[in-house]
Amino acid sequence: MAEGFIYANGRISGEETTLLDQRMWQMLISAGDEEEVLRLLGDTWYGTFMQYRSMEECFIRAMESTEEELLELSEDERLVRGILHRRDVRNARYIWKNILSGENAGGEIEIERSGLVDTEILKRAVTSDEAREELPALFTRTLEDLLELEEGDLSGFDRRMDLLAAEVELEELTDINQGFRTFVKTHIEQKNVLISGRCSADQVSRQEMRDLLLPGGFHSPDEVADAYQRGTLKDLIAETPGFDEMASALGEAMEEGSFYRFERECDRRLLELLQKGSFPVFGPSPLAAFVIRREMEINHLRLLLAAKSAGVSQDRLKSRLPRG
């Protein structure tokens, strides 16, 4: 199996040069406004996609292009299925939120190409039992839960879709190898701690907070909820290997009520786990890692553009982004 990935991993090494380097991130963060950021991006790999009508569509097509490249190279069915089902989750979020919230009713929705679930099935499943039967079981359960939400419950919608995203990653990606299993568990653990920290700042009850947590981290939702109730969240995260800096940042965040530094440390840890050396040299892991790195880069660019548009200072941007 590893021999079959020699060409693919060589191609990925070349593709990694299209990721934004430290110098470019410094320039983007230092840019005076959104217009300057867009000009800088136009000279990078992203310039290929900037002919689309919006930067959001540019990012969608850029992510799509990255995934398509990997799908052509991968010989591992688990990776292909995992990549495509993660795309299905994103499309389901776009489509179901649009339909159930009544946003942009009848208008065009910016979505990606279909993964393993046709986007037309995702649309029809909202009102058709027959179409719903064509969905994977995880998607069916999620949609049924969404249909039971009160109209306008956008936070409830986002929580349920976050759960679906975590369930798909746990089901599809954790069997690739131990390194990627650690990445998925770390990602879920970080989300749970961030949820708990923010709930603590807002004095949310233990049960309400427990209902927001995702399964699959290093600690169970009940363990996190118990630590939340006892006020020992920082101690809980500190006992997890590789979470030392995040524990310190969490304590600071809970004292100050700002979680920018904690989120930055979370992203920094995830990027460390995706670097070369964390996985076997050959095989599906470097391909999967590249997809996630691109996804994180695009999410950070979204944050950067939103911040520049809102006139956020460089110092505040640096406190959130693990780049530059």
N, C-alpha and C positions, 0 to 999 in steps of 0.2 A: 504493500500500500504506500509506504513512504517513498519508494522509488518513483511511483506515479506522480508524486507532487514536486519532483525536482524542477521541472519546467515551470509549473504554476508558482512555486515559491520564488523562483528567479524573476518571474514577471512581477510578482508583488514587491520584490526588493526595488525594482525600477519604479513602480507606481508610488512607492513611499516618498519619492522625491517630489511628488505633487502636493504632499501635505505642507501646510504653511510652517516655515521654520521660525526660530526664536526671533530673528531679526525682523521678519515681516510682522510678527505679532507686536513687537515693540513699536513699529511704525504705525500699525493700525490703532493701537491704544493711544499713541501720541497724536493721532490725526485730529485736526481742529474741529471737524464736523462730519456728519454722515456723508456728505458729498465727497470729501477727501477719502474716506474709507472706501467708497465705491470705486473711486479712481484707482486706488491702490489694488483693490481686488481685481480690477479689470486687467491687470498685468500678471495675474497669477493663473493657475489652472481653472479657477472659477470664471475667468473671463470668457471661456468657451460657452458658458450657459447664460451669460448676462443679456442675451438678446431677448429673453422671455420678458413678459410684461411686468413682472414683479420679482423682487428678490426672493420672496417665498417660493415662487415657482422655480426660480433659479436653483434654490437649495434642494427642492424636491427632485428636480431633474439631475442634479449633481449626485445626490444620494442614489438615485435610481441607476445612474451610469456606473457608479462604483459597484453596486450589487450585481449588475449585469456582467461586468467584467469578471467578478468572482465566480458567478454561476457558470460561465463558460470554462473556467479553469478547474473548478473543483471536481474531484472524483469521489467525494464523500457524500452519500445521500443525506446523512444527518445534517451536514453543514448547509446543503442546498435547501433542505426542508426548513431548517432553522431560520435561514435568511429570508426565505419567501414567507414564512408564517409571521415573522416580525414585520414584514411589509404589510401583510394582511391586517395585523393589529393596527398599524398606523392608518390604513385606509378605512378600517372599521370606525376608528375614532373620528376621522374627518366626516364620513358619511352619516353615521348614526347621530353624531352631535348636531349636524346640520338638519337632519330630518326631525329628530325628537325635540330640538329647541325651537324649530321654526325659523332659524337664521337663514337668510338668503333663500327664502322659500322659492322654489322653482328656478333658482339661478344655478350657475355652473359652480361646481365644487372642485377645488384644486386637490387632485388625488394622484397617486402613483399608478403605474401599470399594475395589473392584477398579479398577485403572487400565486398561491395555490387555491385561493378562493376568488372567483370572478367578482369584480366590483358590482356587477349588475345583481348578483345573488345577494351581496351585502345590502344593496338598496331594497330589493324586493322582500328580503327576510323580515324587515320591520313590520310589514303588514300581511305577509303571506306565510302560512304555516308550511305550505309545500316547499317554499324556498328555504325556510328555516331548517328543514330536514337535510338540506344539502350542506349546511355549515358543519365544521368540525365541532365535536362535543363541547369543547371549552368556549367556543364562540356562541354556541346556542345557549348555554347556561348564562353567559354574560348578557346576551341580548334579552333573555327572559327577565333577568334581574333589572335591566335598564327600563324595560317596559312597565315595571312595577313602581318605579320612582315617581314621585310627585312632579308634575309639570314645572319646569324651570329649576329643578334641583341640579345645577351644573356641578357643584362640588361632589354630589353623590355620583354623577356620571363619571367625573374624572377619577374618583376613587375606584370605581368598578373597572374602568378601562386600565388603570394602573395595575390592578390585580390580574387582569387578563395578560398584560404584557409580561408580568413576572411569571405567571403560570406557563406561558409559552417558552420563555427562556429556560425555566426549570425543566420543562419536558423535552425541549429540542436541543439545547446546547450543552447541558452539563455532562453528557456522556462522551463528549469529544475527548477530554482528558482532564486530569486533576487541576492543571493550571487554569483551564477555562471554567471549571466548576468553582474554583476559588474566586474568580472574577465575578461570576453571577451571584454567588453568596455574598460577596463584599458589597456589590451594588444594592442588593435587597437590604442588607444590614444597614447601610448608610441611609437609605430611604426611611427605614423604620426609626432610626435615631433622630433624623431630621424632623420627622412627623412628631415624635415624642417631645423633642426640644421646643418646637413651636407651640405645641399644645400646653407645655408647662408654662411658657410665657403668657399664654392666654387663659391659664387656670382651667383647662378642660378636664372633666372628670375622667377617672381611670377607664371606665367602661366605654365612654365615647371615644377616647384615644385608642383603646384596644381594638375597637371596630375598624379603625383606619389602617391597622398594620398589615403587612404582607407576610405570608409564610415563605420560608426558604432561606432565611439569613442564618448567621452563626448562632443566634439566639432565637428561640421561639417567640411568637407574639406575647404569650403569657409571661415569659421571662422578662421581656422588655416592659410589659405593663406593670409587673411587680416592682421592677427597678424604678419605674416612673412614680409609682405610689410611694415608695420609700425615699425618693429623692436621690437615688444612687445611679442615675443614668451614666454619669461620667465614669464611675467605677466599672460599670458593666462594659462599656466600650473599651476601656483601658485594658481589660483582660483579654481582648481579642488581638491575636498577632497582627502586627502591621498597622494598628489603629492608634499608636501613641500620639502622633501629631493631631489626629482628629479628636482624641479625648481632650487634649489641651484646648483645642479650638472650640469644642463643645462647651467646656466650662466657661470660657470667655463669652461665648454667644449667649449662654443662659444668664450671665450676669448683666450683659449689656443690652440684650434683647435684639441683637443683630446677628444673623446667621451667615453673612457673606463669607467670612473667613472659614467657617466650618464647611460651607459648600465648596469653597476653593480647595480645601484640603481633601475633601472627598473626591473631587475630580482629579486632583493630582495623584492620589493613590490609585485610582482606576487607570490613569495613563501609565503609571509605573508598571501595573500588572499587565498592560498590553505591549510593553516594550519587548524587543528581541531579547532572548535569554530566559523569558518566563515560560516558553513553550518549547517543544521539540523543534529542531531546525526545519525538518520536513514533515508535512502532514497538513491536516485541515486547520490547525490552530492559528498559524500566522495569517491565513486567509481570513478567518473569522475576526482575528484581532484587528486587521486592517479595516474591515468594514466598520467595526465599532469605533475605531479611532477617527475615521471620516465622519461618522455620525456625531461624535462628541465635538469635533472641530466645527461642524455646521451649527450645532446647538450653541457653541460659544460665539460664533459669528452672529447668530440671531441676537444673543444678549448684547454683544458689542454694538450692533446697529441700533437696537432699541435704546441703549444707553446714550449713544451719540445723538440720536434724534431728540432725546429728552434733556440733553445738556448735562449729563452726569459727568462729574470730574474724573480726571485720570486716576487720582488716588483711590477713589471709590471703585473704579473699574478694576484696578490692580488688586484690590482687596477681594474681588469676586473671581476673577479669571486666573486659572493656573498657568497663564502664558505671559510672555512679555516681561 
